[in-house]
Amino acid sequence: MANKFNILITGGAGFIGSHVVRRFVEAYPAYNIVVLDKLTYAGNLANLRDVERYPNYTFVEGDICDFGLVSKIMRKHEIGGIIHLAAESHVDRSIENPFEFAQTNVMGTLSLLQAARNYWESLPEKYDNKLFYHISTDEVYGALPLDGGVFREDTPYAPHSPYSASKASSDHFVRAFHDTYGMPTIISNCSNNYGPNQYPEKLIPLFIQNICEGKPLPVYGKGENVRDWLYVEDHAHAIDLIYHKGKVGDTFNIGGNNEWRNIDLVKLLIKEVDRQLGNEEGYSLPLISYVTDRAGHDLRYAIDSSKLQQELGWQPSLQFEEGIKKTVKWYLAELKNGKLSK
């Protein structure tokens, strides 16, 4: 019977997705977890190697834009819940190729929504015990001034990059399916994630690798842009809580309450990587290089997660410095074993 215990997780071989899959597969042995991933450059089955042996885990290689495939998966596995993480997410790539981001993030989400609608509305119980949970980003809200303010769930959307515009559009489609068809949906918007399994084009893994290899650390502008950083396992915990306890039709912001200027983050990474490599403190500081700022570069993001904390009892588990130490240790081990590549 199709219900919330048969879950399709899209993008499950990616960074955040692999942590969510691992959590659900291991914590809920009575659930059936089906992972759909296109295995693009950012998807890696090695991220899921430790759950392959579980009987409640199934992997399907495929594209969320393939409406026929998604419809087939829905019916074959009697899917009653969707946790939608699959997305193109790198801002620089979206500036170079906005069509790809619109295709995956907008049309892919629409493909999932329509496949779910067709299947669930064909069932006698229709939308009972079903859920479409869409994971989005804080970048849909635009930017904040350096001197204050935070993103709340009712902050108006003001995306500035092709990436954030594509995610904002997908959010609107999810809400439209809830309002028009009565589909049970939930959306969460998260801040910057960090931790193991992240593809090394993003700032933290890229700079860890560059420090190890003595390569330049390109910092946009003066490095004054501020981001709120969330440890990926804390995000997976939040997704778990929202999936099981969140109110249908609601939105939750997920943030780490860890605002860091980019330049301060880079210096922290240098300090920690040098420490773990046995280098003298400050050894890699000369690697910092300042480059022309990115087009449409938002100055500051900051998330207010009080709703999630008060309503569902979520709290981030790690202080940022502790999370960075764990993250650096993991990437250094991967580099030593030759498992990390760009």
C-alpha positions in Angstrom: 0.0 0.0 0.0 1.3 3.4 -0.9 2.1 5.4 2.3 4.8 7.6 3.9 6.8 4.5 4.8 7.6 3.9 1.1 9.9 6.8 0.4 11.5 8.1 -2.8 14.6 10.1 -2.1 15.8 12.1 -5.1 19.5 13.1 -5.4 20.3 10.5 -2.8 23.9 9.9 -4.0 24.8 13.5 -3.6 26.2 15.4 -0.7 23.1 16.1 1.5 21.1 13.3 0.0 23.5 10.6 1.0 23.4 11.6 4.6 19.6 11.7 4.5 19.4 8.2 2.9 21.8 6.8 5.4 19.8 8.2 8.3 16.4 6.9 7.0 17.7 3.4 5.9 19.4 2.8 9.2 16.9 4.4 11.6 13.8 3.0 10.0 14.3 -0.7 9.0 10.5 -1.1 8.4 10.6 1.7 5.7 11.3 1.0 2.0 13.8 3.6 0.8 14.1 4.1 -3.0 16.9 6.4 -4.2 16.7 8.0 -7.6 19.9 9.7 -8.8 21.2 10.7 -12.2 24.8 10.2 -11.0 26.0 13.5 -12.5 29.5 14.8 -11.6 28.1 15.6 -8.0 26.5 12.1 -7.4 28.7 9.3 -6.2 27.5 5.8 -5.3 30.5 5.5 -3.0 28.6 7.9 -0.7 26.0 5.1 -0.2 28.4 2.1 -0.1 27.7 1.5 3.6 23.9 1.1 3.1 23.9 -1.1 0.0 23.6 -4.3 2.1 20.3 -3.1 3.7 17.2 -4.9 2.5 15.1 -1.7 2.8 17.3 0.1 0.3 16.9 0.3 -3.5 18.9 2.4 -6.0 17.7 3.5 -9.4 19.9 5.5 -11.8 17.8 8.0 -13.6 16.7 11.6 -14.3 13.9 13.3 -12.4 13.0 14.9 -15.6 12.2 11.5 -17.1 8.4 11.6 -16.3 7.9 8.0 -17.5 10.6 6.7 -15.3 9.4 8.6 -12.3 5.8 7.5 -12.9 7.0 3.8 -13.1 8.9 4.1 -9.9 5.9 5.6 -8.1 3.7 2.6 -9.0 6.2 -0.2 -8.8 7.4 0.7 -5.3 4.0 2.1 -4.1 5.7 5.4 -3.2 3.7 7.4 -0.6 6.4 9.9 0.4 9.0 11.9 -1.6 12.0 13.7 -0.2 13.2 15.8 -3.1 16.8 16.8 -2.9 18.0 16.4 -6.5 19.1 19.8 -7.9 21.8 21.6 -9.7 23.2 23.8 -6.9 26.5 25.6 -7.8 25.9 29.3 -8.4 28.9 29.7 -10.7 27.7 26.9 -12.9 24.2 28.5 -13.0 25.7 31.7 -14.3 27.5 29.8 -17.1 24.5 27.6 -18.0 21.1 28.8 -16.7 19.2 26.5 -19.0 20.5 23.4 -17.2 19.4 24.8 -13.9 15.9 25.6 -15.1 15.6 22.1 -16.7 16.7 20.2 -13.6 15.4 22.4 -10.8 12.1 23.6 -12.3 11.1 21.0 -14.8 12.5 18.1 -12.7 10.4 19.2 -9.7 7.4 19.6 -11.9 7.9 16.1 -13.3 8.0 14.7 -9.7 4.9 16.6 -8.7 2.8 15.6 -11.6 3.9 11.9 -11.3 3.0 11.9 -7.6 -0.3 13.6 -8.3 -1.3 11.2 -11.1 -0.4 8.1 -8.9 -1.8 9.3 -5.6 -5.1 10.6 -7.1 -5.6 7.2 -8.7 -5.6 5.5 -5.3 -8.8 4.9 -3.3 -7.3 6.8 -0.3 -5.8 9.5 -2.6 -3.6 11.9 -0.5 -4.1 10.2 2.9 -0.8 9.4 4.5 1.2 10.9 1.6 3.8 13.7 1.6 5.9 15.6 -0.9 8.8 17.2 1.0 10.8 19.6 -1.1 14.3 20.8 0.1 15.2 24.3 -1.0 17.7 27.0 -0.1 18.0 30.2 1.8 19.2 31.9 -1.4 15.6 32.3 -2.7 15.2 35.1 -0.1 17.9 37.2 -1.8 20.4 39.1 0.4 20.7 40.8 3.8 22.7 43.9 4.8 25.8 43.2 6.9 24.4 45.2 9.9 21.5 43.0 10.6 18.3 41.1 9.7 17.5 37.4 9.2 15.5 35.3 6.8 12.2 34.0 8.3 9.7 31.7 6.7 7.6 34.7 5.6 10.5 36.7 4.1 9.5 37.6 0.5 11.4 35.9 -2.3 14.0 38.0 -4.1 16.4 35.6 -5.9 19.5 37.1 -7.6 21.3 34.3 -9.4 20.0 31.8 -12.0 20.4 29.1 -9.3 18.3 30.8 -6.7 15.7 31.8 -9.3 15.4 28.2 -10.4 14.9 27.1 -6.8 12.4 29.8 -6.1 10.4 28.7 -9.1 10.4 25.1 -7.9 9.2 26.2 -4.5 6.3 28.1 -6.1 5.3 25.0 -8.1 5.3 22.9 -4.9 3.0 25.4 -3.2 0.9 25.6 -6.3 0.3 21.8 -6.2 -0.7 22.1 -2.6 -3.1 25.0 -3.2 -4.6 23.8 -6.5 -4.8 20.0 -6.1 -4.6 19.6 -2.3 -1.3 17.7 -2.5 0.3 17.3 0.9 3.5 19.3 0.7 6.2 20.7 3.0 9.2 22.9 2.1 12.3 23.6 4.0 15.0 26.3 3.2 18.5 25.6 4.5 21.7 27.6 4.8 25.1 26.5 3.5 25.9 22.9 4.3 29.3 21.5 5.0 30.7 18.1 6.0 31.7 14.8 4.5 30.8 13.7 0.9 30.6 17.2 -0.5 31.8 17.5 -4.1 35.0 19.5 -4.1 33.8 22.4 -6.2 32.3 24.0 -3.1 34.3 26.4 -0.9 35.2 24.2 2.1 36.3 20.9 0.3 37.9 22.9 -2.5 40.0 25.0 -0.2 41.0 22.0 2.0 42.3 20.3 -1.1 44.0 23.4 -2.4 45.7 24.0 0.9 47.0 20.4 0.8 48.3 20.9 -2.7 49.7 24.3 -2.2 47.4 25.9 -4.7 45.9 29.4 -4.6 42.8 30.0 -2.5 40.7 32.4 -4.6 38.5 34.6 -2.4 35.8 36.7 -4.1 36.1 40.5 -3.7 37.4 41.3 -0.2 36.0 38.2 1.4 33.4 40.2 3.2 30.4 38.1 2.1 28.8 36.4 5.1 27.2 32.9 5.1 25.4 30.8 7.8 27.0 27.3 8.0 25.1 24.1 8.8 26.7 20.8 9.5 25.2 18.3 7.1 24.2 15.7 9.7 22.3 18.3 11.6 20.4 19.1 8.4 19.6 15.4 7.9 18.3 15.3 11.4 16.1 18.3 10.7 14.8 16.7 7.5 13.9 13.6 9.5 11.9 15.6 12.1 10.1 17.7 9.4 9.2 14.6 7.4 7.6 12.9 10.4 6.3 15.8 12.5 5.9 18.9 10.2 2.5 20.2 9.4 1.3 19.7 5.8 1.5 23.0 3.8 4.1 24.5 6.1 7.6 25.9 5.6 10.6 25.6 7.8 14.0 27.4 7.8 17.0 25.4 8.8 20.2 27.2 9.8 23.3 26.5 11.8 23.4 29.9 13.6 27.0 30.1 12.4 27.6 33.3 10.5 31.1 33.6 9.1 32.7 36.1 6.7 34.3 34.2 3.9 37.8 35.5 4.6 37.5 34.4 8.3 36.3 31.0 7.2 39.2 30.6 4.9 41.7 31.6 7.7 40.0 29.0 10.0 40.4 26.3 7.3 44.0 27.2 6.9 44.7 27.1 10.6 42.9 23.7 11.0 44.4 22.0 7.9 47.9 23.2 8.7 47.4 21.9 12.3 46.3 18.5 11.1 49.1 18.4 8.5 51.7 19.3 11.1 52.6 22.6 9.4 53.5 25.7 11.4 50.6 28.0 12.1 50.1 30.5 9.3 52.1 28.4 6.9 49.4 28.4 4.2 48.2 32.0 4.6 50.1 33.2 1.6 47.9 31.0 -0.6 45.0 33.5 -0.2 44.4 35.4 -3.4 41.6 37.9 -4.0 39.8 37.7 -7.3 37.1 39.7 -9.1 33.8 39.3 -7.3 31.1 37.0 -8.7 28.3 38.6 -10.7 25.2 39.1 -8.5 27.1 37.9 -5.4 24.7 38.2 -2.4 26.4 40.0 0.5 24.9 38.1 3.5 22.6 35.2 4.4 21.3 34.5 7.9 18.6 32.0 8.8 16.2 32.2 11.7 15.5 28.6 12.7 13.4 29.4 15.8 10.2 28.0 14.3 11.9 24.6 13.7 13.4 24.7 17.2 10.2 25.6 19.0 7.7 23.5 17.1 9.8 20.3 16.5 12.5 20.6 19.1 15.5 20.6 16.6 18.9 22.0 17.6 22.2 22.0 15.8 24.5 19.5 17.5 28.0 20.9 16.7 29.8 24.1 17.3 31.3 25.3 14.0 34.9 24.8 15.0 34.2 21.2 16.1 32.4 20.5 12.8 35.3 22.0 10.8 37.8 19.7 12.6 35.7 16.6 11.8 35.3 17.8 8.2 39.0 18.5 7.6 39.9 15.1 9.1 37.5 13.3 6.8 38.8 15.1 3.6 42.4 14.6 4.5 41.8 10.9 4.9 40.0 10.8 1.5 42.9 12.7 -0.1 45.5 10.4 1.5 43.6 7.4 0.1 43.3 9.0 -3.4 39.5 9.0 -3.2 38.9 12.7 -3.7 39.0 14.3 -7.2 37.7 17.4 -8.9 
